[in-house]
Amino acid sequence: MHVDPAQQTHVTIATPHAEVIVRGTVLAVEVRSEETEVTVERGHVEVRHGESSAQVAPSQRALAAGETVETGANDESLEPLRALAEELDLPPPERRAARAAPSAARRVADLRRLLGTEAPAGVRDRVLEEMADPALAQRKAELWTIVAETHLAEGAHGEALEAYGYVWRGPRSATAANALIAGGDVALERLGQASRARGLYERYLAEYPQGSLREVAEAGRCRAIAAGGSAATLRSCVESYAERYPEGRSRSRLEALLD
């Protein structure tokens, strides 16, 4: 959705879980059975749910569920919105031409959509072909993420972890940060590589100390220690998590590891 502030003062979108107040922006609203997700590419949006509310800035998302509204970065969901924003910046004649010749952002978004409709191997071959195009040189992190997801869809977890590695070893970005968390989860939960998983979670914490997935990384670190570390180190990790996130989503699960 694109709301032009020159044409409308604001637009309100009501869902079962939230009220979204839009004041000139490019955004997406996805309503699921138990939650509403709002992703913003341009402008600012206010999301309200009961007594809770949050301001959502560009390149952020808000998740309204239960009684809360939480915000954080969400680079992957922004690809279709970036394509729309790039198109809206153009005058009408060039905008029509852009629709005929998709931007890099739209091309990546189109490739991602194939994951739900085509065989993973076919999507992967298509993505690897597209990587050779210089026009997509700045999008390789997103492309390697799609490659990783095709391997996950086939149950090829080692190959998925290798593909995520191309992302996190590249320039720091929200996509690279997400790859560290995804790689840690694959290493721990699918490959049983607790030490490697711990290293990835700790790398996230070191490289993105203010990242929106910090709580997830700290919980993952504790889980990795539980799978391959000492009881004393685990207790220290869980106590640190509980102190930092007294209402954390993983607190009860982590404290159960101490029993």
N, C-alpha and C positions, 0 to 999 in steps of 0.2 A: 504494500500500500504506500502511496505517496500523497502527502497532504501539503498543499501549497498555502503558506501563511498569508499570501497576498489575496487568496480567494476565500479562505475560511479562517475564522479566529481559532477554532479548535474543533476536534472531532472526538467523541467519546465512544469507545467500543466496550460493550458489556458482555462478559462471559460468565459461566457459572462460578468461576473462581476469582474473578478480578474485574476491576473497572480500569480501562486504559484511556488516559487523557492525552490526546495527541495535539501538539502545537507546532506543526510545520516540520515534517520529518519524512524519512524513508524507513519503514519498519515492517516487520512480519509478526503476526499473532497466530500461534498454533494452540488449539484447544484439544486437550486429551481427556481421558475419562476422569482423572483425578487432579489435573493441574492445567495451568495455562502458562505458556512460555511466550515472552515478548522479546524480540531481538531488534536492535536499533542500529542502523548504519549511519544515519544523519539526523541531526537535531536532538531534541530531548523529549522524553516521555515520562509521565508519572503513572505508576501502577498502584492501584489501591485494592486492598482486600480486607474487609472488616475494619479493624483499628490499625492495621499495618499499611504502610505505603512506602514507595521507593522511587527515587529519580533514576532513570536509566539514560546513560550518556552514550554517545557513539561508540560502536564496537563492544557494547555490553548487552547482556540479556538479563531479564528478570524472570523468576519462576515463582508463580503464585500457587501454593498448595497448602492444605491444612489451614492453619491460622496465620501463616507468615508469607512475606514476599522477600525473596533473596535475590541478590544481584551478583553478577560476575562476568568475566570475559567469555566470549563464545565465538572464536574466529571462524570455525567451520560453517556455522549457520549463516554467516554474513555473505557468503559468496553470491547467492542470487541477488541480495540487496545491493551489493557493490556493483553488480552488473547494471541494475536498474538505475542506481545513482549516477554512474558514469554516463548512461544514456540520457538521463534527464539534464545533464550539464550541457548537452549539445543543442544548437539551434535546430528547428524542425527538419530542414533538409538533411542535415548530417545525422540527425536522430534516425531518420528513415534508413539512411545508408548503414548506420550502426546495427540496426535490426537485421539488415541483409548480411552484414559481415560481423558476427558476434565478437564482443570484446574478450580479452583473456579471462576476465572474471566469469563471464557468461559461459565460456567454453569449459572452464573447470566445473562450474555448477552443472552443466549439461552432462559431463562425464560422471559426476557423482550420482546424478539421477539414474544413470544406467545400472547402478548397483542393485536396484530393486526390480529391474525388468529383464536383464540379460545375464547369461552365465558368467561367473566371476572370471574365468580364464579369458573370455572374450573381452571383457571390460579391461582387464589388466593389459592385454595386448594393445588395445586401443590407446590406453594411457601411456604406455611405453613408447608408442609411435609418436604421440603428441609431444612428448618430452624433447624430441629432436627439433621442434619448432622454436626458433629464437624468440618468437612473440610470447612464448610461455616460460621464458627463462626465469622470470621472477616468481613463478608459480610452482616451482618444483617441490616445495615443501607440501603443498596441498596435493600435488599429483602423487608423491610418494605415500602420502597418507591414504589415498584411494587404493594404491597398490597393496598396502598393508591390509586394508579392509577386505580386498578380494581374497587374500590368503587366509584371513580369519574365516571368511565365509566357507572356505574349503577345508577348514580344520588344519591348515598348514601353519602351525603356530611359530615354528622356528623361522620360517620365511617371513612371516608377518613381523616378527621382532627385528629381523635384519632390515626390512623396509622402513620400519619406524626409526631405525638408527640413522638412515640417510636424512631424516627430518631433524632429529635432535642434535646431530653433529653440524648442522647448517647454522645460519644466522639465528640469533635469538628472536623468537616471535611467539605469539599465542599458539600457533600451530605446532611449533617446536616444543613448547611447554606441554601441550596436550599429548604429544608423542611420548614424552618422558613418562607421563602417568600411564598412558595406554601400554607402553612397553613394559613398565613395571608390573602392571596387572597380568600381562601375558606371561612374563617370566615367572611370576609367583604362582598364578592360578592354573596356568596351562602347561608350563614346562617344569614346574617344581624347582626352579632355580632361585632359591631364596636370597642367596648372596648377591646375585646379579640384580634381582628386583630391588633389594635394599639400596644398592648403589645408584639405581635410576631414581628412586624416590629422593634419596639424599642429594643427588645432582639437581633435581628440581628445586629443592629447598635452598640450595646454595646459589643457583642461577636466577631464581625467581622468588626472592624472599618476601615480596609483597604480592605474589601471584594469587589469583582467585581460587586456585586449586591447592593452596597450602594445606588446608585441613585434610584434604584427600591424601596428599603426599605424606603427611605425618601419620595418618592412620595406616597407610600402606607400609610405611617404614616399620611400625609396630608389628603388623602382621608378618612382615618378612623376618623380623627378629624372632617372633614366635615360632616360625618354621625352621630357623637355623641359627639361633643365638642363645645366649645364656639367660637364665631366669632373672638374674639381677638386672641385666640390660633391658629385658622386656618390661620389668616392673618400672624402671626409670622412664622408659618411653611412654608407657600407658599413663603414668602419673603426670608426666609433662603434658600429654595430650589433654587429659582431664582438667588440668589447671588452666590451660590456654582456651579450651573449648568446653566449658562446664555443661553446655546444652548440646554438645556435638552429636551429630547423627551416629557416629561410630562408637560413642563412649561405652554403652552397655556391652557391645560386642567385644570391644577390646578388654574391658574389665573381666569379662568371662574367660579370657585367655589366661588370667592369673590364677584361676581356680585349679 
